[in-house]
Amino acid sequence: MRHLITAGLPYINGVKHLGNLVGSMLPADVYARFLRQHGEEVLYICGTDEHGAPAEIAAAERGQDVRAFCDAQSGIQSEIYERFALSFDHFGRTSRQPNHELTREVFAGLQANGFTDSRKLKQVYSIDDGRFLADRYIVGTCPHCGYEGARGDQCENCTKLLDPTDLKEPRSALSGSTNLEVREREHIFLKLPDLADRIGPWVADKTEWPDLSKQIAGKWIKEGLQDRCITRELDWGVDLEIEGMEHLVFYVWFDAPIGYIAATREWAEAKGEPEAWRDWWVDQSDEDVRYTQFMGKDNLPFHTVMFPGMLMGSDPKWKLADMIKGFHWMNYYGGKFSTSSKRGVFTDVALELYPPDYWRYALMARVPESSDATFTWEEFQGLVNKDLADVLGNFVNRVLKFTKSKFGEEIPSGGTPGPAETQLQVELTDALNEYTECFGTLEFRKGMAALRRLWTIGNLYINDRAPWKVIKQDRDEAAMIIRTCMNLIHLFATAASPVIPHMSRDLLGAFGRQDEPLAVPERLLGLDTLAGGDAFTVIPPIVAKIADEDVAAHEERFGR
């Protein structure tokens, strides 16, 4: 089995906040690293989503040409994700030529198969702006939930899809003008209802999807699929290249998910095998490639219904998702993180404050799987100080320092494991099995709890065995206890590497093994990988605790 993994494409309109990171890219990366460590072949694909009205708006606000803006922002985002150690096999861009070509190919298939038509569309025209407004150029009050900042295509509060004319008290996002009127223009529609007999059974068959993904897809299908307009009157996007419709581009939500395929094609071209992308998307069977998508719940309607419908209706050759792992939102002190409103902590600033593994661990420990989660500085401090510093870091520090002071800079030989070590292996096996099973089934919160339990077992072992006392009566037995603890450090670092890759590498560096291929953690349960006589070094503490005054300063700076 080969594993194709995609994370929801981060939009180009600015640096992403922590909610974006934990809602798709980070858990996808943890899963990709976990699978690679267990010997699986993985292709992890992502990239920037660059078309549509928000890109034009963001560029205009900065006084930039939209292409120059996207060039700069794509580079900024890519660099941030590299610093977070997101292990993409390729990070693409939807504005590149492969995505334009593939978007037109998918559309041509839909058109040839009778799943599109053109019709008159009532569209909002801003008299003060002197232009038709694409849906994201229009904001107003959602008719369903009353959210006052709803966009013309979707309410981000209740996730319902909208038409601009549905909004109450609409206004131009460009000028704020309410001097709007409705005019008719010719547009192209995707006939989703005609695909319902394909989409419905496909969704119903996905019994392993998380409840959130099934509920959102099921709600769309139960309410009845609607024809969706797939063109917009913008300058920036994938041109239709249809006579008489040269003023139109494809709706960003039509071309964006095709960007997964296009980015895979870019990956293949970059490695000098231009047709290799087909091995993942076309020339394969369901038994050969398992495709897992990661995304936030606001993206789920399009990925569970519209995108698979597009592929089904275009050509049966396309690979469809096997698993769609949807996440709830991570909020900031009860309010939403927001790129457009600049609310919350953003990924570039986060890296200025603390090392990436602090964020990776804390976010994965509270990943919003079953409900919305809330980021607070107090909880972040607690996860770093208690879990990383007190449970993992303190164990490492005390073992390495004690060993050097009593035995020198080689792991001591001597002694024979006894009943305590046998029981230790039983407990470790149970915790590691739970961790492995949970990560393999994408239950990250449970898996993170099992990882912490693994570290706790090591602390309980050294406290119970107390080598600082044993060494006074039996130096060989103390040596065996310490050798066991050294192997625990190796096990802990290896098991945690998908979550905290930098710290894990530092821990393995204590034994000079930082550049060796990662072992499968289960193979280390014998606690005999590191032998007597092996050299080690006392490394600096891997975690610096976060002080209360730092938390207070962050709350004052970022709000709460």
C-alpha positions in Angstrom: 0.0 0.0 0.0 1.2 3.5 -1.0 -0.1 6.5 0.9 -1.1 9.7 -0.8 -1.6 12.5 1.7 -2.9 16.0 1.1 -3.5 18.9 3.4 -6.0 21.7 2.7 -4.2 24.2 0.6 -3.4 27.4 2.7 -4.8 30.5 1.1 -2.4 33.1 -0.2 -3.9 36.2 1.4 -1.4 36.2 4.3 0.6 34.3 6.9 -1.6 31.6 8.4 -2.6 31.4 12.1 -2.1 28.4 14.4 -5.7 27.3 13.7 -4.9 26.8 10.1 -1.8 24.9 11.0 -3.4 22.4 13.4 -6.5 22.1 11.2 -4.8 20.4 8.3 -1.0 20.7 7.6 0.4 19.7 11.0 -1.7 16.5 11.7 -1.1 15.5 8.0 2.6 15.9 8.6 2.6 13.9 11.8 0.7 11.1 10.0 3.1 11.2 7.0 6.1 11.0 9.3 4.5 8.2 11.3 3.9 6.1 8.2 7.4 6.7 6.8 8.9 5.6 10.1 6.9 2.3 9.8 8.3 1.7 6.3 5.3 2.9 4.2 5.8 4.7 0.9 4.3 8.2 1.3 3.7 11.1 -0.9 2.7 14.2 1.1 1.4 17.1 -1.2 0.4 20.6 -0.4 0.7 24.1 -1.8 -0.7 27.6 -1.8 -4.2 28.3 -3.1 -3.8 31.5 -5.0 -6.8 32.4 -7.2 -10.0 34.3 -6.4 -11.2 37.6 -5.0 -9.3 37.5 -1.6 -6.0 37.4 -3.4 -6.9 40.4 -5.5 -8.2 42.2 -2.4 -5.0 41.5 -0.3 -2.8 42.5 -3.2 -4.7 45.8 -3.7 -4.5 46.6 0.1 -0.7 46.3 -0.3 -0.6 48.2 -3.5 0.9 45.2 -5.4 0.2 43.5 -8.6 -1.6 40.3 -7.7 0.9 38.0 -9.3 3.8 39.7 -7.5 1.9 39.5 -4.3 1.3 35.8 -4.7 4.9 35.2 -5.6 6.1 36.8 -2.4 3.4 35.3 -0.2 4.0 31.8 -1.5 7.7 32.0 -0.6 6.9 33.4 2.8 4.5 30.6 3.6 6.8 27.9 2.3 9.7 29.1 4.4 7.5 29.1 7.6 6.3 25.6 7.0 9.9 24.4 6.4 10.8 25.9 9.8 7.9 24.0 11.4 9.4 20.8 9.8 6.4 20.1 7.7 7.8 17.3 5.5 6.0 17.9 2.2 7.3 15.9 -0.7 6.2 18.9 -2.8 4.7 22.3 -2.0 3.0 23.6 -5.1 1.1 26.6 -6.3 -2.3 26.7 -8.0 -1.3 29.7 -10.2 1.3 27.5 -12.0 0.6 26.1 -15.5 0.0 22.5 -14.5 -3.0 23.5 -12.5 -4.4 25.6 -15.3 -4.1 22.7 -17.7 -5.6 20.1 -15.4 -8.4 22.4 -14.4 -9.4 22.8 -18.1 -9.0 19.0 -18.6 -11.4 18.3 -15.7 -13.9 20.9 -17.0 -13.7 19.5 -20.5 -14.6 16.1 -19.2 -17.6 17.5 -17.3 -18.7 19.4 -20.3 -18.4 16.4 -22.6 -20.4 14.2 -20.2 -23.2 16.8 -20.0 -22.6 17.9 -16.4 -22.3 21.6 -17.1 -24.4 24.2 -18.8 -24.5 28.0 -19.2 -27.2 30.2 -18.0 -28.0 33.7 -17.0 -26.9 34.5 -13.4 -28.1 37.4 -11.3 -24.9 39.1 -10.3 -24.2 42.0 -8.0 -22.9 45.2 -9.6 -21.3 47.9 -7.6 -22.1 51.3 -9.0 -19.5 53.1 -6.9 -16.8 50.6 -7.8 -17.8 50.4 -11.4 -17.6 46.6 -11.6 -19.4 43.3 -11.1 -18.5 41.9 -7.7 -17.4 38.3 -7.3 -18.9 36.6 -4.3 -16.0 37.2 -2.0 -16.1 40.9 -2.9 -19.5 41.0 -1.1 -20.0 40.8 2.6 -23.2 41.0 4.7 -25.4 39.2 7.2 -25.9 35.5 6.9 -29.6 34.7 6.4 -29.2 31.4 8.3 -27.3 32.3 11.5 -27.1 36.1 11.5 -23.3 36.3 11.3 -22.6 39.8 10.1 -19.3 39.1 8.3 -20.5 36.4 5.9 -19.0 36.3 2.5 -21.0 36.0 -0.7 -20.0 32.4 -1.3 -20.1 30.8 2.2 -20.7 31.8 5.8 -17.6 30.8 7.8 -19.6 30.8 11.0 -22.3 28.2 10.1 -20.5 26.8 7.0 -23.6 27.1 4.8 -23.0 27.8 1.1 -24.5 31.1 -0.1 -25.2 33.1 -3.2 -24.3 36.8 -2.9 -28.0 37.7 -3.4 -28.8 35.7 -0.2 -27.0 38.1 2.1 -28.8 40.7 4.1 -27.5 44.2 4.1 -24.8 43.4 1.5 -21.9 45.8 0.9 -18.8 45.9 -1.3 -15.7 44.4 0.3 -13.7 46.8 -1.9 -15.2 50.1 -0.9 -17.9 49.3 1.7 -20.4 50.8 -0.6 -24.0 49.6 -0.3 -24.9 51.2 -3.7 -25.4 47.9 -5.3 -27.7 46.5 -7.9 -28.4 43.1 -9.5 -27.7 42.5 -13.2 -27.7 39.4 -15.3 -24.6 37.8 -16.8 -23.9 34.5 -18.6 -22.0 31.9 -16.4 -21.3 28.2 -16.4 -22.8 25.9 -13.8 -21.9 22.4 -12.5 -25.0 20.3 -12.5 -24.4 18.6 -9.1 -27.9 17.2 -8.8 -27.2 15.0 -11.9 -24.2 13.6 -10.0 -26.1 12.8 -6.8 -26.6 9.1 -7.7 -22.8 8.8 -7.8 -21.8 11.0 -4.9 -24.5 9.7 -2.5 -23.5 6.0 -2.6 -19.8 6.9 -2.5 -20.2 9.0 0.7 -22.4 6.3 2.2 -19.7 3.7 1.7 -17.2 5.8 3.7 -18.1 4.3 7.1 -14.6 4.9 8.5 -14.7 8.7 8.0 -14.8 10.7 11.2 -18.3 11.8 12.3 -17.6 15.4 11.4 -16.8 14.5 7.7 -19.8 12.2 7.5 -22.2 14.7 9.1 -21.3 17.6 6.8 -21.4 15.5 3.7 -24.6 13.8 4.7 -26.3 17.1 5.5 -25.5 18.4 2.0 -26.8 15.3 0.4 -29.9 15.1 2.6 -30.8 18.8 1.8 -30.5 18.1 -1.9 -27.5 19.0 -4.1 -27.8 22.3 -6.0 -26.3 23.5 -9.3 -23.2 25.4 -8.5 -21.8 28.3 -10.6 -18.2 27.5 -11.4 -17.2 30.8 -13.0 -16.4 34.2 -11.7 -15.8 37.7 -13.3 -12.3 38.3 -12.1 -8.9 39.1 -13.7 -7.0 36.6 -11.6 -7.7 32.9 -12.1 -7.7 30.1 -14.6 -9.1 31.4 -17.8 -11.9 29.4 -19.4 -10.6 29.9 -23.0 -14.2 29.8 -24.3 -15.2 32.2 -27.0 -17.6 34.9 -25.7 -16.6 34.2 -22.1 -13.1 35.6 -22.1 -14.0 37.8 -19.2 -14.5 34.8 -16.9 -12.2 32.6 -14.9 -13.0 29.4 -13.0 -14.3 29.8 -9.5 -11.4 29.4 -7.1 -13.1 26.5 -5.4 -13.2 24.7 -8.7 -9.5 24.9 -9.5 -8.1 24.8 -5.9 -8.6 21.1 -5.1 -7.4 20.2 -8.6 -4.2 21.8 -7.3 -3.5 18.5 -5.4 -3.2 16.7 -8.7 -1.2 19.6 -10.3 1.2 19.8 -7.4 1.8 16.0 -7.8 2.5 16.6 -11.5 5.0 19.4 -10.5 6.7 16.9 -8.1 7.0 14.4 -10.9 8.5 16.9 -13.3 10.9 18.1 -10.6 12.3 14.6 -10.1 12.7 14.1 -13.9 9.9 11.6 -14.3 7.1 13.8 -15.8 4.5 10.9 -15.9 5.1 9.6 -12.4 2.2 11.6 -11.1 -0.1 9.3 -12.9 1.0 6.4 -10.7 -0.8 8.2 -7.8 -3.8 9.7 -9.5 -4.6 7.7 -12.6 -2.7 4.4 -13.2 -3.5 2.7 -9.9 -6.1 0.7 -8.1 -7.9 1.3 -4.8 -5.8 -1.5 -3.3 -2.6 0.1 -4.4 -3.0 3.7 -3.2 -4.7 4.9 -0.1 -5.6 8.6 -0.3 -6.1 10.6 2.9 -7.1 14.2 3.0 -6.8 16.5 6.0 -8.8 19.8 6.4 -10.8 22.1 8.6 -14.6 21.8 8.7 -15.2 24.8 6.6 -13.5 23.0 3.7 -15.4 19.8 4.1 -18.5 20.5 2.0 -16.3 21.0 -1.1 -14.0 18.0 -0.4 -16.7 15.5 0.5 -19.2 16.4 -2.2 -18.1 18.9 -4.8 -14.5 17.9 -5.6 -15.3 14.1 -5.8 -18.4 15.0 -7.9 -16.2 17.0 -10.3 -13.8 14.1 -10.7 -16.5 11.5 -11.0 -18.3 13.5 -13.7 -15.2 14.3 -15.6 -13.5 10.9 -15.9 -13.7 7.7 -13.9 -9.9 7.4 -14.1 -9.3 9.9 -11.2 -8.3 8.6 -7.7 -10.9 9.7 -5.1 -10.2 10.1 -1.4 -10.4 7.0 0.8 -10.3 9.0 4.1 -11.3 12.6 4.7 -10.1 13.6 8.1 -12.0 16.7 9.1 -11.2 18.9 12.0 -13.2 21.4 14.1 -11.8 24.8 14.7 -9.2 25.8 17.2 -10.3 29.2 18.7 -8.4 31.8 20.5 -9.8 32.6 24.0 -13.3 31.8 22.8 -13.1 33.9 19.6 -12.0 32.7 16.2 -8.5 32.9 14.9 -8.8 35.0 11.7 -6.4 35.8 9.0 -8.5 38.6 7.6 -9.2 40.1 11.1 -5.6 39.4 12.3 -6.9 37.8 15.5 -4.8 35.3 17.4 -1.2 34.0 17.0 0.2 33.6 13.6 2.8 31.1 12.5 5.6 33.5 11.8 5.2 35.2 15.2 4.9 31.9 16.9 8.3 30.8 15.6 9.8 34.1 16.9 8.6 33.2 20.4 9.3 29.5 20.9 10.9 26.6 19.0 8.7 24.8 16.5 8.5 21.6 18.6 6.8 23.4 21.5 4.0 24.4 19.1 3.9 21.0 17.4 3.5 19.2 20.7 1.0 21.6 22.2 -1.2 21.8 19.1 -1.3 18.1 18.6 -2.1 17.5 22.2 -5.2 19.6 21.8 -6.0 19.0 18.2 -9.7 19.8 17.6 -10.9 16.3 16.5 -14.3 15.8 18.3 -15.2 19.5 19.0 -13.8 23.0 18.8 -10.8 23.6 21.0 -9.5 26.8 22.5 -5.9 28.0 22.6 -4.9 29.8 25.7 -1.4 30.8 26.8 -1.9 29.2 30.2 -2.7 25.8 28.6 0.2 26.2 26.2 2.5 26.9 29.1 1.2 23.9 31.0 1.8 21.5 28.1 5.3 22.7 27.5 6.3 22.9 31.2 4.6 19.8 32.5 4.8 17.4 29.6 7.9 18.4 27.6 10.0 19.8 30.5 8.9 17.9 33.6 8.0 14.5 32.1 10.3 14.0 29.1 13.0 16.6 29.6 13.6 16.0 33.3 13.8 12.2 32.8 16.5 12.7 30.2 18.5 15.2 32.2 18.6 13.2 35.4 19.6 10.0 33.6 22.4 11.5 31.6 23.8 13.6 34.4 23.6 10.8 37.0 25.3 8.3 34.6 28.2 10.7 33.8 28.7 11.5 37.5 28.8 7.8 38.6 29.9 5.8 35.5 31.7 8.3 33.2 30.7 8.9 29.5 30.0 5.3 28.5 26.8 3.4 29.2 27.7 1.0 32.1 27.8 -2.8 31.7 26.8 -5.3 34.3 23.6 -6.5 36.0 20.7 -8.6 34.8 17.2 -7.4 34.3 14.7 -8.7 36.8 10.9 -8.7 37.4 10.8 -4.9 37.5 12.2 -4.7 34.0 9.8 -7.4 32.8 6.9 -5.5 34.2 8.3 -2.3 32.6 8.3 -3.9 29.2 4.6 -5.0 29.7 3.6 -1.5 30.5 5.6 0.0 27.7 4.2 -2.4 25.2 0.6 -1.5 26.2 1.2 2.2 25.9 3.1 1.9 22.6 0.5 -0.3 21.1 -2.2 2.2 22.0 -0.1 5.0 20.5 0.6 3.1 17.3 -3.0 2.1 16.9 -4.3 5.6 17.5 -2.0 7.3 15.1 -2.6 4.6 12.5 -6.4 5.3 12.7 -5.9 9.1 12.9 -7.1 9.4 16.6 -4.4 11.9 17.5 -5.7 13.1 20.8 -5.8 9.6 22.2 -2.4 8.9 20.6 -0.9 11.9 22.2 -2.2 10.8 25.6 -0.6 7.4 25.0 2.7 9.0 24.1 2.7 11.0 27.3 1.9 7.8 29.2 4.9 6.2 27.7 7.1 8.9 29.1 5.4 8.7 32.5 6.1 5.0 32.7 9.8 5.8 32.4 9.6 8.3 35.2 7.8 5.9 37.5 10.4 3.2 36.7 13.4 5.3 37.7 11.7 6.6 40.8 10.8 3.1 41.9 14.1 1.6 41.1 16.1 4.6 42.5 19.6 3.8 41.1 21.0 6.6 43.3 20.2 4.3 46.3 20.9 1.0 44.7 24.4 2.0 43.7 25.4 2.2 47.3 24.8 -1.6 47.7 25.0 -3.1 44.2 26.8 -1.2 41.5 26.0 -3.8 38.8 22.3 -3.6 39.4 22.5 0.2 39.3 24.3 -0.1 36.0 21.5 -2.3 34.6 18.9 0.2 35.8 20.7 3.1 34.2 21.3 1.1 31.0 17.6 0.4 30.9 16.9 4.2 31.3 19.3 5.0 28.5 17.3 2.7 26.2 14.1 4.4 27.4 15.5 7.7 26.2 16.2 6.1 22.8 12.7 4.6 22.7 11.0 7.9 23.8 12.9 9.9 21.2 12.1 7.4 18.4 8.4 7.1 19.3 8.0 10.9 19.6 9.8 11.8 16.3 6.6 12.3 14.2 5.4 14.9 16.7 8.7 16.6 17.9 11.3 15.8 15.2 13.8 18.5 16.3 13.8 17.4 20.0 13.9 13.7 19.0 17.0 14.3 16.9 18.7 16.1 19.7 17.9 13.2 22.1 19.2 10.7 19.7 22.3 12.9 19.3 23.2 12.1 22.9 24.1 8.6 21.6 25.5 9.8 18.2 22.5 8.3 16.4 20.9 11.5 15.1 21.7 10.8 11.5 20.7 7.1 11.5 17.4 6.1 9.9 14.6 6.1 12.5 13.8 2.7 13.9 10.2 1.4 14.3 9.6 2.0 18.1 8.2 -1.4 18.7 11.6 -2.9 17.8 13.2 -1.0 20.7 10.9 -2.6 23.4 13.6 -5.1 24.3 15.5 -2.1 25.9 18.8 -3.6 24.6 19.5 -1.4 21.6 22.1 0.6 23.5 24.7 -1.7 25.1 27.3 -1.3 27.8 30.3 0.5 26.5 28.4 2.7 24.1 29.4 6.3 24.3 27.0 9.1 25.2 27.2 12.8 25.9 25.2 15.0 28.3 23.2 17.3 26.0 21.8 20.6 27.1 18.2 20.6 28.4 15.8 20.2 25.4 13.1 22.4 26.9 13.2 25.8 28.6 10.2 26.4 30.8 7.8 29.2 30.1 7.6 31.7 32.9 4.4 33.2 34.3 5.5 36.7 33.4 6.0 35.5 29.8 2.4 34.3 29.7 1.2 37.6 31.1 3.2 39.5 28.4 1.8 37.3 25.6 -1.8 37.9 26.8 -1.2 41.6 26.9 0.4 41.6 23.4 -2.1 39.3 21.7 -5.2 39.8 23.8 -7.4 37.2 25.4 
